[in-house]
Amino acid sequence: MKKALIALLSIMVTMPTYAEQFKTIKNSEIHYSAFNSTMITPEVATQYKLKRNGYSAILNISVLDKSQLGKPAINANITGTTRNLIGQTRQLKFKPIKEGNAIYYLTEFPVSNEESLTFNINVDAGNTGSGPISFTQKFYTEE
């Protein structure tokens, strides 16, 4: 199981600018990364029950408490939507993945080629920090 998680994290770290996106809200440091599901290995997809195909993407969010030494991962309630350029919205359902001290919130969503999606995410980490995150990203499908 740890090998699969390490593989997933390795992919996210080697990705372009998406891997370094984060926002600070009070004492919460919220990291987010959206990528095509073909970026994960078949083993990781199977282990975490994720779709892996050219028309699916994944959004990964992690919330860290920057007020504590080492910025440990903390539990949060994550909700959100995507909206495309013609205004169609889709609810996102996040599932928490806990691996050791790490906590990741993952959601899957379909994508079309050259589709730009705006993400509106609400993070509730209680007293550590709560608030919205919004970003837009363009996706490309793979045949």
C-alpha positions as CSV (number, residue, x, y, z in Angstrom):
1,M,0.0,0.0,0.0
2,K,2.8,2.4,0.8
3,K,4.5,1.8,-2.5
4,A,1.3,2.8,-4.3
5,L,1.0,6.0,-2.3
6,I,4.6,6.8,-2.9
7,A,4.0,6.3,-6.6
8,L,1.0,8.6,-6.5
9,L,2.9,11.3,-4.6
10,S,5.9,10.9,-6.9
11,I,3.8,11.6,-9.9
12,M,2.2,14.7,-8.3
13,V,5.6,16.1,-7.3
14,T,7.0,15.7,-10.8
15,M,4.0,17.3,-12.4
16,P,4.4,20.9,-13.8
17,T,3.2,23.9,-11.9
18,Y,0.0,22.1,-10.6
19,A,1.9,20.3,-7.9
20,E,2.9,23.5,-6.1
21,Q,-0.5,25.2,-6.0
22,F,-1.6,26.1,-2.5
23,K,-3.5,28.7,-0.6
24,T,-3.1,29.8,3.1
25,I,-6.3,30.4,5.1
26,K,-5.5,31.4,8.7
27,N,-3.3,28.5,9.9
28,S,-4.4,26.1,7.2
29,E,-2.1,25.5,4.2
30,I,-4.3,23.9,1.5
31,H,-2.5,22.2,-1.4
32,Y,-4.4,21.3,-4.5
33,S,-3.5,19.5,-7.7
34,A,-5.8,18.5,-10.6
35,F,-4.5,16.1,-13.2
36,N,-5.6,13.5,-15.8
37,S,-6.1,10.1,-14.3
38,T,-3.7,8.5,-16.7
39,M,-0.9,10.1,-14.6
40,I,-1.5,7.5,-11.9
41,T,-0.4,3.9,-12.3
42,P,-2.9,1.1,-12.8
43,E,-1.9,-0.3,-9.3
44,V,-2.7,3.0,-7.6
45,A,-6.0,3.3,-9.5
46,T,-7.0,-0.2,-8.4
47,Q,-5.9,0.3,-4.8
48,Y,-7.9,3.5,-4.3
49,K,-10.8,2.5,-6.6
50,L,-10.1,5.4,-9.1
51,K,-11.0,5.5,-12.7
52,R,-8.0,5.5,-15.0
53,N,-8.7,6.6,-18.5
54,G,-8.1,9.5,-20.9
55,Y,-11.5,11.1,-20.1
56,S,-11.2,11.2,-16.3
57,A,-9.3,13.6,-14.1
58,I,-8.6,13.7,-10.4
59,L,-8.4,16.6,-7.9
60,N,-6.2,16.0,-4.9
61,I,-6.4,18.3,-1.8
62,S,-4.4,18.1,1.4
63,V,-4.8,20.4,4.4
64,L,-1.8,21.1,6.6
65,D,-1.7,22.9,10.0
66,K,1.1,25.5,9.5
67,S,0.9,26.6,13.2
68,Q,2.3,23.2,14.3
69,L,5.9,22.0,13.9
70,G,6.3,20.0,10.7
71,K,2.9,21.2,9.3
72,P,1.0,18.0,10.0
73,A,-1.9,17.0,7.9
74,I,-5.3,17.7,9.4
75,N,-8.9,16.5,8.9
76,A,-11.1,18.9,7.0
77,N,-14.5,18.9,5.4
78,I,-14.0,19.5,1.6
79,T,-16.9,20.3,-0.8
80,G,-17.0,21.9,-4.2
81,T,-18.1,22.1,-7.8
82,T,-16.6,22.5,-11.2
83,R,-18.0,24.8,-13.9
84,N,-17.2,24.7,-17.6
85,L,-17.2,27.6,-20.0
86,I,-20.8,27.2,-20.9
87,G,-21.9,27.3,-17.3
88,Q,-22.6,23.6,-16.6
89,T,-21.8,22.7,-13.0
90,R,-20.9,19.4,-11.4
91,Q,-20.8,18.6,-7.7
92,L,-17.6,17.1,-6.5
93,K,-17.6,14.3,-3.9
94,F,-14.3,14.0,-2.0
95,K,-13.2,10.8,-0.4
96,P,-10.5,10.9,2.3
97,I,-7.4,8.7,1.9
98,K,-5.4,8.3,5.1
99,E,-2.0,6.8,4.8
100,G,0.1,7.0,8.0
101,N,0.2,10.7,9.0
102,A,-0.9,11.9,5.5
103,I,-4.5,12.7,4.6
104,Y,-5.5,13.3,1.0
105,Y,-9.0,14.2,-0.3
106,L,-9.6,12.9,-3.8
107,T,-12.4,13.4,-6.2
108,E,-12.8,12.2,-9.8
109,F,-14.6,14.0,-12.6
110,P,-15.0,13.6,-16.4
111,V,-13.1,15.9,-18.8
112,S,-13.4,16.7,-22.5
113,N,-10.5,17.6,-24.7
114,E,-9.3,21.2,-24.3
115,E,-12.0,21.8,-21.6
116,S,-11.4,24.6,-19.1
117,L,-12.9,24.0,-15.7
118,T,-13.3,26.4,-12.9
119,F,-13.1,24.8,-9.5
120,N,-14.9,26.3,-6.5
121,I,-13.8,24.5,-3.4
122,N,-14.8,25.1,0.2
123,V,-12.4,23.9,2.9
124,D,-13.6,23.7,6.5
125,A,-10.7,22.9,8.9
126,G,-12.5,24.3,11.9
127,N,-10.4,26.7,14.1
128,T,-7.3,26.1,12.0
129,G,-8.9,27.8,9.0
130,S,-11.9,27.7,6.7
131,G,-12.6,29.3,3.4
132,P,-12.9,29.1,-0.4
133,I,-10.4,28.2,-3.1
134,S,-11.0,28.9,-6.7
135,F,-8.9,28.1,-9.8
136,T,-9.3,27.3,-13.5
137,Q,-7.4,24.6,-15.4
138,K,-7.5,23.3,-18.9
139,F,-7.6,19.6,-19.5
140,Y,-6.6,17.5,-22.5
141,T,-7.9,14.0,-23.1
142,E,-5.9,11.0,-24.1
143,E,-7.0,8.4,-26.6
